[in-house]
Amino acid sequence: MTTDIHARQGDGPGGETVGQGHDSGDTPVLVRAALALEHTEALDPAVEALEPLAESLVAHDGMRRVLHGRVLGHALHPLLTDLPIGAWTSAAILDLTKSSPAAARRLIGVGILSALPTAVTGWAEWTTTQGGAKRVGVVHAGANSAALVLYTGSWLARRRGHHGVGVAISLAAVAAVSAGGYLGAHLALARKVATHHPAFDAEPPAQA
């Protein structure tokens, strides 16, 4: 990695972990699940198989700078995730309110197209991780890939006139993208996985 952009991983702001000191009985189920994934060694073969492919995305310095969001000063991936998630959420609202099937199909299509560059930037971020975060990243990517496959199937079903089938497939896709989103938030917020410009390492100004 170049010296003008860093990868940061930690426990929380200032090294403090939210909820620190609570016993395991107070730990939410989803938190326990994320921590379990971090310790799942069965994911290591998948990590080892995918590492060379992901590393090839950032092998060229120019491409690495683009995918890591050097111009922005921080990771590009979180910004791009808003596009497919926003489009698919909007489509779900139209489906649930039984409004404009054509618009819902178009929104699903937008989500599918925007998911591709989003995934590429995600793999680029994944190359900066290690240990448990790499394992969680694989599951995060798997959930999002499942969502992409399901949404593609939904779009095709709708295009062929099978709107009800398309809606049903979309509901399954919502579950997959929600799981992927939770794990992505775990990586970005709990584990601080994010490339950033070193200028951000300085302490922010004290509040008056």
N, C-alpha and C positions, 0 to 999 in steps of 0.2 A: 504494500500500500504506500502511496506517496506521502510525503511529510506534510502536505497542505490539507489533508483531510484525515480525521481520526475515526476509529471505531470505539465506541464507549459501551461498556457493560458494567453494571453495578447492581446494588440491592435497592437503592432508593435515593431520594434527594439527600445529599450530604452524607450518604452511606447509611441512612436510617431506613429501616424496614417498617412499613406500615403494619400495625398489629403486632409488633415485636413484643415478645413476652407472653403471648397467649398460648395456652396449651392446645394440643391437637384436637381436643373436643370442640374448641371454638373455631376451628379452621373450616371455612366453607368447602363443600364438596368439590366445586370446580377448582379451587386452589389446590386441594389434595390431588386432584386428577392431573393438573399441570405439573405439579412437583413429581408425581409418579412417572410421567412421561420423561422428565429430565433424567430419571434414574433407570430408564428402560434400556438395557444393553442390547436387547433384541433389535433395536432400531439401528444399531451401529453398522451392520452390513449395508443397509440402504444409504446411510450417510457416506460410507466409503465409496459406494458405487456412483453416487451423485456428485461427490466433490470434484472430480476431474471435469465434469460437464459445466458445473457452476464456475469453476476457476477459469475455464476457457472464455467465459463471458467478459471477464475483467483482466484478461491476459494483456490486452493492449491498453496502454496508459490513457489514450484519448477516450476509449470506450468506457474504461473504469471511471473516469472523471464524469462522464455523462450519466452513467447508471447510478453512481453514488451521489449525484446532485451537487457537484462541486460549485456550479454557478449559484445555486440556492444557498449553499453553506451548510446544508444538512440533507439527510437522505431524501431521495425523490420518491421512494416507494410509498410511504404513508400518504403523500399527496395524491398519488394515482389511485390508491385504493378507494377513494371517495367516488370515482367514476363508475366502476362496475357495481359497487354496493348501492350507490345512490340510484342508478338506473334500475337495478333489480328490485330494490325496495319500492320504488315508484310503481313498477309493474305489478308487484304484489298488492299494493293498495288498489290499483285499478281492477285487478282480478277479484279482490274481496268485496269491492263495492259494485262489481259487475258493470264497470264503466269502460267504454271504448276498447274492445278487444284488439283492434288494429294498433292503437297507441301502445297497449301493453306489449304486443309482439315487437314493435319497433324498439321499445325501451330494453327488452330482453336482448335484442340484436346489438344495441349500443353497448350493453354490459358485456356481451361476449367479445366484441371487438376491443373494448378497452381493457379487458382482463388480460390480454396477451402482453402488452407492454408492462402492465402492472406486475405480472408474473416474472418477467425478465428482470425488472428492477428488484423484485423480492429475492430472486436467486443471487443477484449481485450483493445484496445486503447479507445474505446467508453466508457468503464466503468470509465475512468478518467475524462470525460467531465461533464458539468452541464449546466443547463439553455438552452439558445438558441443553443449552440453547440450540445447538445444532440438531439434537434429537427432536426437540419440540418443533423446530423449523421444518423438518421433514413431514411431520404430521400436519402442521399448518398448511404446507403446500399440498399434501394429499387431500385434505378436506376441500381446499379451494379448487383443486383439479376435478374432484368429484362434482362440485357445484357447477363447474364450467361444462362438464359432460352432460349433466342433467339439464342445464339451461339450454344447451345446444339441442338436446332432444325435445325440450319443450318448444323451442322456436320452430323446429321442423314439423312437430305435430300441429302447431297452430297454422303454419303455412299451408299444410295439407288439408286444413279445414276441421281438424280435430281439436277444437278449442278446449273442451272439457278435459281431454287427456293432457293437453299442454298445461292447463292450470294445475292439475294433479301433480305432474312432474315438477312444476315450479315450486310447489309447496315442499316437496322433498329437497329441492335445491336450496330453499331458504334455510332448512336445518343444517345442511352441509356448509353453506357460506357463513352461517352464524357460528358454527364450531370453529371454522377457520379464522373468523374475525376475533373470537375470544382468544385464541392462541396467539394471534398476531399482536393483540393488545398486551398479552402476557409478556411477549418478547420485548415490545417497545417500551412498555411502562414499568413492568416489574423487573425486567432484566436489562433495561436501558440499551437494547441493541439498536444502534443507529450510528451511521457515519455522520461526521460533523466537522466543521471548520475549527481548527484549534483556537481561534479567537473566542469561541464559546466556552472554552475551559476556564476563562477568567471568571471570578466571582461577580455576580450582578451587583449593581449599586445598592447600597443599604437603603432601606425604606426610611424616609424622614419621619 
